[in-house]
């Protein structure tokens, strides 16, 4: 693996996640007639929005069993 392909494997999933989440936020805001900041500032709306992302399969946090160490993900020793 080259450093270029390694970077792609590490960065593209995060980039896709951001784009997918931004698109979902735009749809949510249009449906609810609320600005994006209104979602952030309202805990109930934020939970509702995040629950919708989770139902769609969007990961909201670093996957369990992985940790960041010196910039690279590693599996925990078992």
DSSP file (Angstrom, degrees, kcal/mol; ACC not computed):
  #  RESIDUE AA STRUCTURE BP1 BP2  ACC     N-H-->O    O-->H-N    N-H-->O    O-->H-N    TCO  KAPPA ALPHA  PHI   PSI    X-CA   Y-CA   Z-CA
    1    1 A X              0   0    0      0, 0.0     2,-0.1     0, 0.0     0, 0.0   0.000 360.0 360.0 360.0 135.8    0.0    0.0    0.0
    2    2 A X     >  -     0   0    0      1,-0.1     4,-2.4     0, 0.0     5,-0.2  -0.465 360.0-108.2 -88.5 166.5    1.3    3.4   -0.9
    3    3 A X  H  > S+     0   0    0      1,-0.2     4,-1.9     2,-0.2     5,-0.1   0.805 119.9  55.8 -63.8 -27.6    1.0    6.5    1.4
    4    4 A X  H  > S+     0   0    0      2,-0.2     4,-1.9     1,-0.2    -1,-0.2   0.945 110.1  41.9 -70.6 -48.7   -1.6    7.8   -1.1
    5    5 A X  H  > S+     0   0    0      1,-0.2     4,-2.3     2,-0.2    -2,-0.2   0.881 112.6  55.4 -67.6 -35.0   -3.9    4.8   -0.9
    6    6 A X  H  X S+     0   0    0     -4,-2.4     4,-1.8     1,-0.2    -1,-0.2   0.924 107.2  49.9 -60.4 -43.8   -3.4    4.6    2.9
    7    7 A X  H  X S+     0   0    0     -4,-1.9     4,-2.7     1,-0.2     5,-0.3   0.883 108.7  53.0 -61.5 -38.8   -4.6    8.2    3.1
    8    8 A X  H  X S+     0   0    0     -4,-1.9     4,-2.1     1,-0.2     5,-0.4   0.925 108.9  48.5 -63.0 -45.1   -7.6    7.4    1.0
    9    9 A X  H  < S+     0   0    0     -4,-2.3     4,-0.4     1,-0.2    -1,-0.2   0.845 117.6  42.2 -64.7 -33.1   -8.6    4.5    3.2
   10   10 A X  H  < S+     0   0    0     -4,-1.8     4,-0.4    -5,-0.2    -2,-0.2   0.860 124.1  32.0 -81.6 -35.9   -8.2    6.6    6.3
   11   11 A X  H  X S+     0   0    0     -4,-2.7     4,-2.3    -5,-0.2     3,-0.3   0.830 102.0  68.6 -97.4 -35.3   -9.8    9.9    5.1
   12   12 A X  H  X S+     0   0    0     -4,-2.1     4,-3.0    -5,-0.3     5,-0.3   0.889  96.7  53.9 -59.9 -42.7  -12.6    9.0    2.7
   13   13 A X  H  > S+     0   0    0     -4,-0.4     4,-2.2    -5,-0.4    -1,-0.2   0.907 111.6  46.5 -59.1 -38.0  -15.0    7.4    5.2
   14   14 A X  H  > S+     0   0    0     -4,-0.4     4,-2.2    -3,-0.3    -1,-0.2   0.905 112.9  49.5 -68.1 -40.4  -14.8   10.6    7.3
   15   15 A X  H  X S+     0   0    0     -4,-2.3     4,-2.2     2,-0.2    -2,-0.2   0.923 112.1  47.6 -63.4 -43.7  -15.3   12.8    4.3
   16   16 A X  H  X S+     0   0    0     -4,-3.0     4,-2.9     1,-0.2     5,-0.2   0.902 110.2  53.3 -63.9 -40.4  -18.3   10.7    3.2
   17   17 A X  H  X S+     0   0    0     -4,-2.2     4,-2.5    -5,-0.3    -1,-0.2   0.909 109.3  48.2 -61.1 -43.5  -19.8   10.8    6.7
   18   18 A X  H  X S+     0   0    0     -4,-2.2     4,-2.4     2,-0.2    -1,-0.2   0.928 114.1  46.1 -63.8 -45.5  -19.5   14.6    6.8
   19   19 A X  H  X S+     0   0    0     -4,-2.2     4,-2.2     2,-0.2    -2,-0.2   0.912 113.8  48.0 -64.5 -43.5  -21.2   15.0    3.4
   20   20 A X  H  X S+     0   0    0     -4,-2.9     4,-2.4     1,-0.2    -2,-0.2   0.918 113.3  48.0 -63.2 -43.9  -23.9   12.5    4.2
   21   21 A X  H  X S+     0   0    0     -4,-2.5     4,-2.4    -5,-0.2    -2,-0.2   0.890 110.6  51.3 -65.3 -40.0  -24.6   14.2    7.5
   22   22 A X  H  X S+     0   0    0     -4,-2.4     4,-2.2     2,-0.2    -1,-0.2   0.910 111.2  48.1 -64.3 -42.0  -24.7   17.6    6.0
   23   23 A X  H  X S+     0   0    0     -4,-2.2     4,-2.1     2,-0.2    -2,-0.2   0.916 112.4  48.5 -64.1 -43.2  -27.2   16.5    3.3
   24   24 A X  H  X S+     0   0    0     -4,-2.4     4,-2.8     1,-0.2    -2,-0.2   0.884 110.0  52.8 -63.6 -38.6  -29.4   14.8    6.0
   25   25 A X  H  X S+     0   0    0     -4,-2.4     4,-2.8     2,-0.2     5,-0.2   0.911 107.4  51.6 -63.9 -41.7  -29.2   18.0    8.1
   26   26 A X  H  X S+     0   0    0     -4,-2.2     4,-2.0     2,-0.2    -2,-0.2   0.932 112.7  45.3 -60.5 -45.4  -30.4   20.1    5.1
   27   27 A X  H  X S+     0   0    0     -4,-2.1     4,-2.6     2,-0.2    -2,-0.2   0.924 113.0  50.4 -63.1 -45.1  -33.4   17.8    4.5
   28   28 A X  H  X S+     0   0    0     -4,-2.8     4,-2.5     1,-0.2    -2,-0.2   0.923 110.5  49.6 -59.1 -45.9  -34.2   17.7    8.3
   29   29 A X  H  X>S+     0   0    0     -4,-2.8     5,-1.7     1,-0.2     4,-1.1   0.885 111.6  48.0 -63.7 -39.5  -34.1   21.5    8.5
   30   30 A X  H  <5S+     0   0    0     -4,-2.0    -1,-0.2    -5,-0.2    -2,-0.2   0.915 113.7  47.3 -66.8 -42.3  -36.4   21.9    5.4
   31   31 A X  H  <5S+     0   0    0     -4,-2.6    -2,-0.2     1,-0.2    -1,-0.2   0.888 121.5  35.8 -65.4 -39.4  -38.9   19.3    6.8
   32   32 A X  H  <5S-     0   0    0     -4,-2.5    -1,-0.2    -5,-0.2    -2,-0.2   0.491 102.9-128.5 -93.9  -5.1  -38.9   20.9   10.3
   33   33 A X  T  <5 +     0   0    0     -4,-1.1     2,-0.3     1,-0.2    -3,-0.2   0.939  66.3 127.0  54.0  51.9  -38.6   24.5    9.1
   34   34 A X      < -     0   0    0     -5,-1.7    -1,-0.2    -6,-0.1    -2,-0.2  -0.991  61.6-116.5-136.2 141.9  -35.7   25.2   11.4
   35   35 A X    >>  -     0   0    0     -2,-0.3     4,-1.1     1,-0.1     3,-1.0  -0.403  34.3-107.2 -74.1 158.0  -32.2   26.5   10.7
   36   36 A X  H >> S+     0   0    0      1,-0.3     4,-1.9     2,-0.2     3,-0.6   0.873 121.8  55.2 -53.0 -40.1  -29.2   24.3   11.3
   37   37 A X  H 3> S+     0   0    0      1,-0.2     4,-2.4     2,-0.2    -1,-0.3   0.829 100.6  60.6 -63.9 -29.1  -28.2   26.3   14.4
   38   38 A X  H <> S+     0   0    0     -3,-1.0     4,-0.8     2,-0.2    -1,-0.2   0.832 104.3  48.8 -66.1 -31.5  -31.7   25.6   15.7
   39   39 A X  H << S+     0   0    0     -4,-1.1     3,-0.5    -3,-0.6     7,-0.5   0.920 112.2  48.2 -71.0 -44.8  -31.0   21.9   15.6
   40   40 A X  H  < S+     0   0    0     -4,-1.9    -2,-0.2     1,-0.2    -1,-0.2   0.887 113.9  46.1 -62.3 -40.0  -27.7   22.4   17.4
   41   41 A X  H  < S+     0   0    0     -4,-2.4     2,-0.7    -5,-0.2    -1,-0.2   0.627 101.8  70.8 -83.0 -13.2  -29.2   24.6   20.1
   42   42 A X     X  -     0   0    0     -4,-0.8     4,-2.8    -3,-0.5     5,-0.2  -0.895  66.1-160.1-109.8 107.3  -32.2   22.4   20.8
   43   43 A X  H  > S+     0   0    0     -2,-0.7     4,-2.4     1,-0.2     5,-0.2   0.842  91.1  51.8 -55.7 -37.6  -31.3   19.2   22.6
   44   44 A X  H  > S+     0   0    0      2,-0.2     4,-2.3     1,-0.2    -1,-0.2   0.926 112.3  44.2 -66.3 -45.2  -34.5   17.4   21.6
   45   45 A X  H  > S+     0   0    0      2,-0.2     4,-3.0     1,-0.2    -2,-0.2   0.905 112.4  53.2 -65.3 -40.4  -34.1   18.3   17.9
   46   46 A X  H  X S+     0   0    0     -4,-2.8     4,-2.9    -7,-0.5     5,-0.2   0.932 110.7  46.3 -61.2 -45.5  -30.4   17.3   18.0
   47   47 A X  H  X S+     0   0    0     -4,-2.4     4,-2.7    -5,-0.2    -1,-0.2   0.910 112.8  50.6 -62.2 -41.8  -31.3   13.9   19.5
   48   48 A X  H  X S+     0   0    0     -4,-2.3     4,-1.9     2,-0.2    -2,-0.2   0.926 112.9  45.9 -61.2 -45.3  -34.0   13.4   17.0
   49   49 A X  H  X S+     0   0    0     -4,-3.0     4,-2.0     2,-0.2    -2,-0.2   0.934 114.3  47.2 -63.5 -47.0  -31.7   14.3   14.1
   50   50 A X  H  X S+     0   0    0     -4,-2.9     4,-2.4     1,-0.2    -2,-0.2   0.869 109.0  54.6 -65.2 -36.6  -28.9   12.1   15.4
   51   51 A X  H  X S+     0   0    0     -4,-2.7     4,-2.4     1,-0.2    -1,-0.2   0.904 107.5  51.4 -61.6 -40.0  -31.3    9.2   16.0
   52   52 A X  H  X S+     0   0    0     -4,-1.9     4,-1.4     2,-0.2    -2,-0.2   0.904 109.1  49.9 -63.0 -41.3  -32.3    9.5   12.3
   53   53 A X  H  <>S+     0   0    0     -4,-2.0     5,-2.5     1,-0.2     4,-0.4   0.924 110.0  50.8 -61.7 -43.8  -28.7    9.4   11.2
   54   54 A X  H ><5S+     0   0    0     -4,-2.4     3,-1.4     1,-0.2    -2,-0.2   0.907 107.5  52.8 -61.7 -42.4  -28.1    6.3   13.3
   55   55 A X  H 3<5S+     0   0    0     -4,-2.4    -1,-0.2     1,-0.3    -2,-0.2   0.826 107.2  53.4 -61.7 -30.3  -31.1    4.6   11.8
   56   56 A X  T 3<5S-     0   0    0     -4,-1.4    -1,-0.3    -3,-0.2    -2,-0.2   0.534 123.5-106.7 -81.7  -6.6  -29.7    5.4    8.3
   57   57 A X  T < 5 +     0   0    0     -3,-1.4     2,-0.5    -4,-0.4    -3,-0.2   0.593  67.9 149.3  92.9  11.2  -26.4    3.7    9.4
   58   58 A X      < -     0   0    0     -5,-2.5     2,-0.3    -6,-0.2    -1,-0.3  -0.684  45.6-130.4 -80.9 125.5  -24.3    6.8    9.8
   59   59 A X        -     0   0    0     -2,-0.5     3,-0.1     1,-0.1     4,-0.0  -0.609  21.4-173.2 -77.8 131.9  -21.6    6.3   12.4
   60   60 A X        +     0   0    0     -2,-0.3     2,-0.3     1,-0.1    -1,-0.1   0.517  66.7  25.0-102.9  -8.7  -21.6    9.2   15.0
   61   61 A X  S    S-     0   0    0      3,-0.0     3,-0.1     0, 0.0    -1,-0.1  -0.950 100.3 -68.8-148.4 168.1  -18.5    8.2   16.9
   62   62 A X        -     0   0    0     -2,-0.3     3,-0.1     1,-0.1     4,-0.1  -0.367  67.3 -97.6 -58.9 132.3  -15.3    6.2   16.5
   63   63 A X    >   -     0   0    0      1,-0.1     3,-1.4     2,-0.1    -1,-0.1  -0.190  43.1-100.9 -56.3 141.7  -16.2    2.5   16.1
   64   64 A X  T 3  S+     0   0    0      1,-0.2    -1,-0.1    -3,-0.1     3,-0.1  -0.289 106.2  33.6 -60.0 145.4  -15.9    0.4   19.3
   65   65 A X  T 3  S+     0   0    0      1,-0.3    11,-1.5    -3,-0.1     2,-0.4   0.389  99.2  97.0  89.0  -4.3  -12.7   -1.6   19.6
   66   66 A X  E <   -A   75   0A   0     -3,-1.4     2,-0.3     9,-0.2    -1,-0.3  -0.902  48.7-176.4-116.3 147.5  -10.6    0.9   17.7
   67   67 A X  E     -A   74   0A   0      7,-1.4     7,-1.5    -2,-0.4     2,-0.6  -0.971  27.4-117.7-137.8 156.1   -8.3    3.5   19.3
   68   68 A X  E     +A   73   0A   0     -2,-0.3     2,-0.4     5,-0.2     5,-0.2  -0.830  36.2 168.7 -94.4 126.4   -6.2    6.2   17.9
   69   69 A X  E >  S-A   72   0A   0      3,-1.8     3,-1.6    -2,-0.6    -2,-0.1  -0.939  72.6 -18.3-140.7 115.4   -2.5    5.8   18.6
   70   70 A X  T 3  S-     0   0    0     -2,-0.4     3,-0.1     1,-0.3    -1,-0.0   0.849 126.1 -56.0  55.6  36.2    0.1    8.0   17.0
   71   71 A X  T 3  S+     0   0    0      1,-0.2     2,-0.4     0, 0.0    -1,-0.3   0.427 118.4  98.7  83.6  -1.4   -2.4    8.9   14.3
   72   72 A X  E <  S-A   69   0A   0     -3,-1.6    -3,-1.8    -5,-0.0     2,-0.2  -0.956  71.9-121.6-122.1 138.2   -3.3    5.3   13.2
   73   73 A X  E     -A   68   0A   0     -2,-0.4     2,-0.3    -5,-0.2    -5,-0.2  -0.564  33.7-178.6 -75.0 139.5   -6.2    3.1   14.2
   74   74 A X  E     -A   67   0A   0     -7,-1.5    -7,-1.4    -2,-0.2     2,-0.2  -0.983  29.1-113.1-134.9 147.1   -5.3   -0.2   15.9
   75   75 A X  E     -A   66   0A   0     -2,-0.3    -9,-0.2    -9,-0.2     2,-0.1  -0.575  40.1-107.5 -75.4 142.1   -7.4   -3.0   17.2
   76   76 A X        -     0   0    0    -11,-1.5     2,-0.2    -2,-0.2    -1,-0.1  -0.455  38.7-106.1 -65.9 141.3   -7.3   -3.5   21.0
   77   77 A X              0   0    0      1,-0.1    -1,-0.1    -2,-0.1    -3,-0.0  -0.485 360.0 360.0 -68.0 137.9   -5.4   -6.5   22.0
   78   78 A X              0   0    0     -2,-0.2    -1,-0.1    -3,-0.1    -2,-0.0   0.375 360.0 360.0-115.2 360.0   -7.6   -9.3   23.2
